Amino acid sequence: MGRHSITFPCLDTKLVPMHKVKSNDYNPNFVASPEMKLLTHSIEEDGLTQPIVTFYDDEADIYVVVDGFHRYVILRDHFKCVEVPVVGL
């Protein structure tokens, strides 16, 4: 078997200003209120255990959410974070 090289973007987490992070326009995922409350409680109890996965749009100078939309919404709306941890693709 050959060896394969992989990258680890999870090791390159950085804090970026919340105003530079935008949701994507293709996320059809909906989470009911009780589950959002559970996610909020989890973040309150354990902290944020996973960064928001984004891709950087250099033309617009923004980070577009690929994964972690609901964490992003909770950090933005409930915790009123001014910065958010992201990893890029």
N, C-alpha and C positions, 0 to 999 in steps of 0.2 A: 504494500500500500504506500502511496505517495503521501508526502506531508503537504498540508494546505496551510496557507497563511491567511489569517483572519484579522480584522481590525476590531478594536474595542472602543467604540465611541462612548460607551458608558463610563469610561475612565477620563473623559474630557468634558465633564460637567462644568458649566459656567453660569454665573448669575448675570442676567440681562434685565434691563428695565422692562417693567410690565407693559408699558405703552408700545414696546417694540415687538410684543408677542401678539399674534392674531390667530383666531380660529380659522380653520379651513372652511371652504364653502361646500364640501362634499361629505361631511360627517352626518350620516342619517341616524346615528346612535342616540337614543333617548333613554334617560335613566329616571325612574320615578322618584318622587320626593323622599320616600322612606330610605331608598338606597343612597341618595345624595346626603341625607342626614347621617347615615352610617359611615359614608366616606369622610364626611366632615369630622365626625367623632374619631375615626381612625387617625386622621391627620392631627387632631388635637392631642390624642393619647400617645401616638408613636412618632409624630413628626412626619415630614414628607420623606418617604422611603424610596421614591423613584422620581427622577427628573422628568420634565416634559420633553418628549421627543419632537424635534422640529427639523425643518429644512430652512436654510437661510436664503431669502430672496434678496440678492444683492442689488437688484434694480430698485426695489422698494425700501431696502434697508430694514426688513422686518424678518422675524422668525415665525414661520407658519406651523401650527400644531399638526403633527402627524399622528401622535399617540399621546394620550393623557389629557384629552379635552376636558373631562369632568374635574380632574385635579386642577387644571388651569382655571376653570370657572370658579371653583371653590376658593382658590388662592386669590383670585381677583375680586370676587364679590363678597365672600364671607370674611376672609382674613385681611382684605384690603392691602395685599402685598404690593410694595413698590418695585420689587425685584422678584424674579422667578428663576429657579434652576432649570437649565435646558441642556440637552445634548443635541448635536446636529447629525444629520445624515449626509 
